[in-house]
Amino acid sequence: MAHVMMHAELERVVISGPRRGKQFTYALFDDRVPASPALSRDDALALLARRYVTSHGPAQTSDFAWWSGLAAADARRALELANLPQHDVGTLRYYAPSPSRRVVLPDPTVHLLPNYDECLVAFADRTAAHDARVKKLDTVILGAHFVLSNGKLIGGWRRVHHKGTTVVKATLLAKPTRAELAGMHAETARLATFLDAPARLDVTGSS
């Protein structure tokens, strides 16, 4: 059944619907996605580049090509057609979203992210996302999920069930500040609300 539904989604017959309790539902694609006008190839490339950079930028051409699956030449053309602001950092060129109202976030802003979250996965070059305090990456620690502070990677975490409680076991690669620890506790509380079950934080590493 899983393969049948996946095929139906790829063929744009069905699409994910709202949850009913803990159950996933589906809806007809045509009922949920309005019809859109046909685009020329150049217009489609420009729109795809603009949407990617708006949601993921600043980003390099290689990031966009990796994320979209486009050939390098098509990725370069798409970014040129999108006419986005460019910023050179050393020998690297980044494309940024067009200026918009800036959202002010708490400092630090801490996130407990899943391992496939696009904050990291959407980029071929992820070096800019590593916190300067992290001297060496540990693939074992980062093999589960990610801890980010102000958008920078500072460690990993995994979820363990213990006597009816979800334990967020975080292993950090950088010494956290008190504010970062408070942010991790707040994120754990958010997870508990989402799961509708008790959760607590257990932090190890770089203490």
N, C-alpha and C positions, 0 to 999 in steps of 0.2 A: 504493500500500500504506500509506503514512503516513497518508493521509486516512481509509482504511478502519479502521485501528487506532485513530486518534483518535476516530472516531465510535463504535467499540465501547467505548472507555473512557468517553466521555460518556454512553453508554447503560447503563453499569455491567454490561457483559458480561465485560470483561477488566480487569485491573489490572496495573501493572508488577510484575514478579517479580525475583528476585535475578539479578545478573549471572553469566554463565558466561564467565570470562576477560574479554575486551573486548566480548562480545556482550550486548545487552539481551534479556531474556526477558519473557514475559507469563504470567499465570495467570488462571484463571476468578475473577471477582469474588466469587462465592458461596463459593468454596473458601478465600479469604483474609480475607474480611470477615464476621465473625459477624453473625447477625441481631440486630437491636436492637428494643426495644419502641417502639410508636408514641407520639409526644409530641403534646400539645396545642400550638397555635400559641404561646401565651405561654411554655410550658415550653421550646419549641424556641428562641425568641428569647432567653430568659434563659441557656440553655446555650451558645448561640453567643456571646453577649456575654461570658460568664464565661470561655470558652475563649480568645477573642481577647485579652482583657485579661490573662489569666494568662500568655500567651505573648508578648504585645507591650507590655503596659502599663509605665509610665503612658501613657495615650492619651486623646485628646479624642473627643467624640462624632463630630466630622467625620472623624476618622481611621477609626473603626469603620464609619461609613456608607460611606466611600470603599472600604475594604477588602472589606466584605461585599456591597456593592451594594444594601443596604437603603435605603429612603426615610428621610429625616432623622427623621421622626416615629417610624418603626418602630425606628430605631437608638436614639433617646432612650428609648423604652419598654423596649427590650431591656436597656439599661444600668440603668434603674430597677428592673426585675424581678430583675436579677442581684444587686442589693443589695451593690455593691462599695464599698470605701473611696474617698472623694473628696478631692481636694486642689486648692485654688484657688491659682493662680500669677498674680497681677495680675488681669486680667479673664478668664483662661482657666481652665477646669475640667478636671482630669485625673482619670481613673478608674484605680485601681491594683489589683493582685492582692491577695487576702487575705493577711495576714501568714503567712510560712512560714520555714523554716530558710534563713538567708542563706548563700550560697556565697561564699567569699572567693577572689577572683581576684588574680593577680599585678598589680602596679602598675608600669608600664603593661601593659595587655593589648592587644596589637596583632593586628588581623585584616586579611588580604587577602581582600576579599569580592567575589563576582561582582556584576555590575550589577543583577541582579534579586533580590538577597538581601533578605528581608523586614525586616532590621534598618533599612533605609531605605525600601524600596518600600511597606511596609505602612502608611505614614502619609501622610495628605494634607498635614499641616503638619510639615515636616522641619527647621524652624529650630533646634529644641532639639538636633538631632544634629550641628550644625556646631561645630567646635572654636572657641573664642574667639580663637585665634591666626589663624584664617582671616579675612582682611579682605575678600576678594572671591572669589566662586566663579567657576570657569572651566569652562564647559560642555564645552569641547573635552577638557580633562583628565579630567573626570568622565564623559565619554561612554563610557568603556570599563568599568572596574571601580573599586572603592573601597578606600581605605586608611583604617582606623579605629583610633584609639587610645583605649582606655577608652570605647568606644562613640561616639566623636566623630569626625566626618569631618575628615581632615587632608590628603587628596590622592587621586589616582587611579593606576591601574596597568593595564598591558596585557601580554600574553604574546607574545613574539617568539621564533621558532626561529632559531638560529644555529649551524651546524656541529654538529648533534646535541645541542645544549644549549638548554634553555628559559631565556630571559632574561626576568626579571620587571622590566620597565621602569617604575619608579615615579616619578611627578612629584608633588612635595609642594607644598601651598599654605601650609604652616606649617613653621617651623624645627623639625626633630626633635631630641629629646634622644638621648643615647647609648643609653639604655635602649630608646627607641622604635626606633632603628636596629637594635639587637640583636634586638628583637622581630620586625622585618621580615625579618631574616636567618633567624630561627627559622621564620617562616611560609613562607619560600621553601624551606627544607629540608623542611618538611611537604609542600609541593606536589611537590617532587622525589620524595618517598616515594610519594605518591599516583600520580604519573605513571610511577613506576618508570623515571625517566630523570634525567640531570643537570640541575640548575637553578642559576642564580646571580642575584643582585640587582644592579640598576643604578639608582641613585637620582639624580634631578636636581631642581632647584627648591628655593627657600627654604633654601639652605645657609648 
